[in-house]
Amino acid sequence: MPTAYCLLPTAYRLLLTACCLLLTACCQAQPAKEDADLKHKIAQMLMVGFRGMELKPTMPIYNDVKKSGIGGVILFDYDVPLKTYKRNISSSKQLKKLVADLQAAASVKLLIAIDQEGGKVNRLKLRYGFPPTVSAQYLGKLNNVDTTVKYAAATAKTLSNLGFNLNFAPAVDLNVNPDCPIIGKVERSFSADVDVVVQQATIWLEEQQKRGVTGCIKHFPGHGTSAADTHLGIADVTHSWTAQELEPFRQLIALGKVDVVMTSHVYNAHLDEKYPATMSKKIITGILREQLGFTGVVVTDDLAMGALVEHYSLEEILLKAIEAGADILCLSNNGKTYDDKIAQKALNIIYNAVKKGKITPERINESYNRIMTLKSSD
């Protein structure tokens, strides 16, 4: 002990000791708080799918929402790995309670999402007691404003009443290739005509917004010319894609109608010679943000699709998507496999990447701020 300290009166020595202990405790607490803040921000970037018609405290998804604080969940009626319709949806009453329980478990507003386009991409089916729907192609061919308003409003009302606040619709891919297995062939495109697509999509976005449901246009930078399905493997549009496919995105963004854009996993060597769109900084940051001026939230299409998982590890997919400019990482748990621990795995991968300097804290903050802005505007 220094001599000067020993010569101090007892009261002063006690006070000095207490101050030193307090300072030490503060120094130790600061890194712990920073780590907790970082994990919270990363968790808000995760949107996870799960199995269950009801929420129970024993379920991993409950802990993901309650303790880890993931930012969103996505619900399905069909379970792809199990090849059964017993997933999250069986009736209006059941679904409304599930959605309410999920929201109640979250300390920060949860984005509760669904793919409710109508037609063949329809999670809320007649057999569960929900209203009938029609496809985007039906509405685009008819091209009648009143009819589109009718169906868009009905869908928005249903989603709002159930408690959903994010619908991954409308698709604004151009119907350039009617035989595209995932767009044209299943009637998910309004039209090959940009003007028709923009008019129809605008109605959907406005009707959803009126009822507190955020819409999402997809699949950037355009999936309509592909001859393959990205759920199954690579969809190379290098020789079929044209810049015209950007026009619905460009015009809707310019009109101020778009809060969320979903990326596709298509590969286009003319836009990025190495990576598919979801993992491409040239496409997401370079084209969507810098050229088209989009400042909202970018969500990935399901990261469990064959176009990605057959060629990249989970770490590569997550880190490249973040580096590219994606904000919400969709881990549907509804691809070829199911993993109850997917949220924790993703959280740990991203956290460790930040600590190792592979991703900057500033990049995480960018996405977190966009997500929080979206949540506060709903």
C-alpha positions in Angstrom: 0.0 0.0 0.0 1.5 3.4 -0.9 2.7 5.4 2.1 0.6 8.5 1.2 -2.5 6.3 1.2 -1.7 5.0 4.7 -1.2 8.5 6.1 -4.7 9.5 5.0 -7.5 9.7 7.7 -9.5 6.5 7.9 -12.7 8.1 6.4 -10.8 9.4 3.4 -9.2 6.0 2.9 -12.6 4.2 3.0 -14.0 6.7 0.6 -11.1 6.3 -1.8 -11.4 2.5 -1.6 -15.1 2.7 -2.3 -14.5 4.9 -5.4 -11.8 2.5 -6.7 -14.2 -0.5 -6.3 -17.0 1.4 -8.0 -14.8 2.4 -10.9 -13.6 -1.2 -11.3 -17.2 -2.5 -11.3 -18.2 0.1 -13.9 -15.2 -0.9 -16.1 -16.2 -4.5 -15.9 -19.9 -3.8 -16.5 -19.3 -1.7 -19.6 -18.1 -4.6 -21.9 -20.9 -6.8 -20.6 -23.5 -4.1 -21.5 -22.0 -3.6 -24.9 -22.1 -7.3 -25.6 -25.7 -7.4 -24.5 -26.6 -4.5 -26.7 -24.8 -6.0 -29.7 -26.7 -9.4 -29.3 -30.0 -7.5 -29.0 -29.4 -5.7 -32.2 -28.3 -8.8 -34.1 -31.3 -10.7 -32.7 -33.6 -8.0 -34.1 -32.3 -8.9 -37.6 -33.5 -12.5 -37.4 -36.8 -13.7 -38.6 -37.5 -17.3 -37.8 -40.0 -20.0 -38.6 -41.1 -22.7 -36.2 -43.5 -25.6 -35.7 -46.5 -25.3 -33.5 -50.2 -24.3 -33.5 -49.8 -22.7 -30.0 -47.0 -21.1 -28.1 -45.6 -22.8 -25.0 -42.8 -21.8 -22.6 -41.1 -25.1 -23.3 -40.7 -24.4 -27.0 -37.4 -23.1 -28.4 -39.2 -20.3 -30.3 -40.6 -19.0 -27.0 -37.0 -18.5 -25.7 -35.9 -17.1 -29.0 -38.6 -14.4 -28.7 -38.7 -13.9 -25.0 -35.1 -14.2 -24.0 -33.0 -13.7 -27.1 -35.3 -11.1 -28.5 -35.4 -12.1 -32.2 -37.1 -9.4 -34.3 -39.6 -11.5 -36.2 -41.3 -14.8 -37.0 -42.8 -16.1 -40.2 -45.8 -18.5 -40.1 -46.8 -21.2 -42.6 -49.7 -23.7 -43.0 -47.6 -26.3 -44.8 -44.5 -27.9 -43.4 -42.1 -28.7 -46.2 -39.7 -31.1 -44.4 -42.6 -33.1 -42.9 -44.8 -32.8 -46.0 -47.8 -32.1 -43.9 -50.2 -29.2 -43.4 -49.8 -29.3 -39.6 -47.5 -26.3 -39.1 -48.9 -23.1 -37.7 -52.4 -22.6 -39.1 -55.6 -24.6 -38.6 -58.3 -22.0 -38.0 -58.9 -18.3 -37.5 -59.4 -18.6 -33.7 -56.3 -20.7 -33.3 -54.1 -18.5 -35.4 -55.3 -15.3 -33.8 -54.3 -16.6 -30.4 -50.9 -17.9 -31.6 -50.1 -14.4 -33.1 -51.3 -12.6 -29.9 -49.2 -14.9 -27.7 -46.1 -14.4 -29.8 -46.5 -10.7 -29.6 -47.1 -10.8 -25.9 -43.9 -12.8 -25.4 -41.8 -10.1 -27.1 -40.3 -7.2 -25.1 -39.8 -5.3 -28.4 -42.6 -5.2 -31.0 -42.4 -8.4 -33.1 -42.7 -8.5 -36.8 -45.2 -11.3 -37.5 -45.0 -12.2 -41.2 -46.8 -14.4 -43.7 -46.7 -14.9 -47.5 -50.3 -14.1 -48.4 -50.3 -13.3 -52.0 -53.5 -15.1 -53.0 -54.0 -17.8 -55.6 -51.5 -20.6 -55.2 -49.4 -18.7 -52.6 -52.1 -18.7 -50.0 -51.5 -19.7 -46.4 -55.0 -18.7 -45.2 -57.0 -21.3 -47.1 -60.7 -21.8 -47.5 -60.6 -25.0 -45.6 -59.3 -23.2 -42.5 -62.3 -20.8 -42.7 -60.7 -17.9 -44.5 -62.1 -15.9 -47.4 -61.4 -16.9 -51.0 -58.5 -15.4 -52.8 -57.4 -15.0 -56.5 -54.0 -14.9 -58.0 -52.0 -11.8 -59.0 -52.2 -12.9 -62.7 -56.0 -13.0 -62.5 -56.1 -9.4 -61.1 -53.6 -8.2 -63.7 -55.4 -9.7 -66.6 -58.7 -8.2 -65.4 -56.9 -5.0 -64.6 -59.9 -3.5 -62.9 -59.2 -1.2 -60.0 -62.4 -1.9 -58.1 -61.8 -5.7 -58.2 -58.2 -5.4 -57.1 -59.2 -3.0 -54.2 -61.8 -5.6 -53.2 -59.4 -8.5 -52.9 -56.5 -6.4 -51.5 -58.7 -4.9 -48.8 -60.2 -8.3 -47.9 -56.7 -9.7 -47.5 -55.5 -6.8 -45.5 -58.5 -6.9 -43.2 -58.0 -10.6 -42.6 -54.4 -10.2 -41.8 -55.0 -7.2 -39.5 -57.7 -8.9 -37.6 -55.4 -11.9 -37.0 -52.6 -9.6 -35.7 -50.2 -9.9 -38.6 -48.2 -6.7 -39.3 -46.1 -7.8 -42.3 -47.2 -9.5 -45.5 -44.6 -10.6 -48.0 -46.7 -9.3 -50.9 -47.1 -8.1 -53.6 -44.7 -9.8 -56.0 -43.7 -7.3 -58.7 -41.8 -9.7 -60.9 -42.6 -9.2 -64.6 -44.3 -12.1 -66.3 -41.7 -12.3 -69.0 -41.4 -16.1 -69.0 -44.9 -17.6 -68.4 -43.2 -21.0 -67.9 -41.0 -19.7 -65.0 -41.7 -22.5 -62.4 -41.9 -20.2 -59.4 -43.5 -17.0 -60.9 -45.3 -17.2 -64.2 -46.4 -20.8 -64.1 -48.0 -20.4 -60.7 -49.6 -17.0 -61.6 -47.7 -14.9 -59.1 -47.0 -12.0 -61.5 -49.6 -9.4 -62.3 -48.4 -8.9 -65.8 -45.4 -8.5 -68.2 -46.5 -4.8 -68.5 -44.7 -2.6 -66.1 -47.6 -0.1 -65.8 -50.1 -2.9 -64.9 -47.7 -4.3 -62.3 -47.1 -0.8 -60.7 -50.8 0.0 -60.6 -51.8 -3.3 -59.1 -49.0 -3.3 -56.6 -49.8 0.2 -55.5 -53.3 -0.8 -54.6 -52.1 -3.7 -52.6 -49.5 -1.7 -50.7 -52.1 1.1 -49.9 -54.8 -1.2 -48.8 -52.5 -3.1 -46.5 -51.1 0.1 -45.1 -54.6 1.4 -44.3 -55.0 -1.5 -41.9 -51.6 -1.5 -40.3 -50.1 -4.2 -42.4 -46.8 -3.4 -44.0 -46.4 -4.8 -47.5 -43.2 -6.0 -49.1 -42.4 -6.0 -52.8 -40.4 -8.9 -54.2 -38.2 -10.6 -55.6 -35.4 -8.0 -56.2 -33.9 -7.6 -58.8 -36.6 -9.6 -60.7 -37.3 -13.4 -60.9 -39.7 -13.4 -63.8 -37.4 -14.6 -66.6 -35.9 -17.6 -64.7 -36.3 -21.1 -66.0 -35.5 -22.6 -62.6 -36.8 -22.5 -59.0 -34.5 -21.0 -56.4 -36.1 -23.3 -53.7 -34.5 -26.2 -55.5 -31.2 -24.8 -56.8 -29.5 -22.2 -58.8 -31.6 -20.0 -61.1 -29.3 -18.4 -63.6 -30.9 -15.4 -65.3 -27.7 -14.0 -66.8 -28.9 -14.4 -70.4 -32.6 -13.7 -69.8 -32.8 -10.8 -67.3 -33.2 -7.3 -68.6 -33.0 -3.9 -66.8 -36.8 -3.6 -67.5 -37.3 -5.9 -64.5 -36.1 -3.1 -62.2 -38.8 -0.7 -63.3 -41.6 -1.9 -61.0 -39.2 -1.5 -58.1 -37.8 1.8 -59.3 -41.3 3.3 -59.8 -42.8 2.1 -56.6 -39.8 3.3 -54.6 -40.0 6.7 -56.3 -43.7 6.9 -55.5 -42.8 6.5 -51.8 -45.0 3.4 -51.5 -42.3 0.9 -50.3 -41.2 0.2 -46.8 -39.7 -3.3 -47.3 -38.1 -5.1 -50.3 -37.4 -8.8 -50.5 -34.3 -10.1 -52.4 -34.3 -13.1 -54.6 -31.5 -15.7 -54.9 -31.2 -15.5 -58.7 -27.8 -15.4 -60.1 -26.9 -12.9 -62.8 -23.3 -12.7 -63.9 -23.8 -9.3 -65.6 -24.8 -7.8 -62.2 -22.5 -9.9 -60.0 -20.1 -12.5 -61.4 -19.7 -14.3 -58.1 -22.8 -14.2 -55.9 -26.6 -14.5 -56.2 -28.6 -11.4 -55.4 -29.2 -12.0 -51.7 -25.4 -12.3 -51.1 -24.5 -9.5 -53.5 -23.3 -6.1 -52.4 -23.3 -5.0 -56.0 -27.0 -5.7 -56.3 -28.4 -4.8 -52.9 -26.3 -1.8 -52.0 -25.1 -0.8 -55.5 -28.4 -1.1 -57.4 -31.3 -1.1 -54.8 -29.9 1.4 -52.4 -27.6 3.6 -54.5 -29.2 3.6 -57.9 -32.9 3.2 -56.9 -32.5 5.2 -53.7 -34.2 2.7 -51.4 -33.7 3.6 -47.7 -36.1 1.2 -46.1 -35.7 -2.4 -44.9 -34.3 -5.1 -47.0 -35.4 -8.7 -46.1 -33.9 -11.8 -47.6 -36.0 -14.5 -49.2 -35.7 -17.7 -47.2 -32.0 -18.5 -46.6 -32.8 -22.2 -46.5 -33.4 -22.4 -50.2 -31.4 -24.7 -52.4 -29.9 -21.9 -54.4 -27.9 -21.0 -51.3 -27.6 -24.0 -49.0 -26.3 -26.3 -51.7 -23.4 -24.0 -52.4 -22.6 -22.1 -49.2 -22.3 -22.7 -45.5 -24.7 -21.0 -43.1 -21.9 -18.7 -42.0 -21.1 -17.6 -45.6 -24.8 -17.0 -46.3 -25.4 -14.9 -43.2 -22.3 -12.8 -43.4 -22.4 -12.2 -47.1 -26.1 -11.2 -46.9 -25.3 -8.7 -44.2 -22.3 -7.4 -46.0 -24.5 -7.0 -49.1 -26.9 -4.8 -47.3 -29.7 -7.1 -46.1 -31.4 -6.0 -42.8 -33.7 -8.9 -41.9 -32.4 -12.5 -42.4 -35.3 -14.9 -43.1 -34.6 -18.3 -41.6 -37.9 -20.0 -42.3 -37.0 -23.5 -40.9 -39.2 -24.7 -43.8 -36.7 -25.8 -46.4 -35.1 -29.2 -46.7 -34.4 -29.5 -42.9 -35.7 -28.1 -39.6 -33.5 -26.9 -36.8 -34.9 -25.7 -33.5 -31.6 -24.0 -32.7 -31.3 -22.1 -36.0 -31.9 -18.7 -34.3 -29.2 -19.3 -31.7 -26.8 -20.6 -34.3 -27.3 -17.5 -36.5 -27.0 -15.1 -33.5 -23.7 -16.7 -32.4 -22.3 -16.7 -36.0 -23.0 -13.0 -36.5 -21.9 -12.0 -33.0 -18.6 -13.8 -33.3 -18.1 -12.3 -36.8 -18.5 -8.8 -35.3 -16.1 -9.6 -32.4 -13.5 -10.8 -34.9 -13.9 -7.8 -37.1 -15.5 -9.5 -40.1 -18.6 -7.3 -39.7 -18.5 -3.8 -38.2 -20.7 -2.7 -35.3 -21.7 0.2 -37.5 -23.1 -2.2 -40.2 -25.2 -3.9 -37.5 -26.4 -0.5 -36.3 -27.5 0.5 -39.8 -29.9 -2.5 -40.0 -31.0 -2.2 -36.5 -32.0 1.4 -37.0 -33.9 0.7 -40.2 -35.8 -2.2 -38.4 -36.7 0.0 -35.4 -37.8 2.8 -37.7 -40.1 0.3 -39.5 -41.5 -1.0 -36.2 -42.2 2.5 -34.9 -44.1 3.5 -38.1 -46.5 0.5 -38.0 
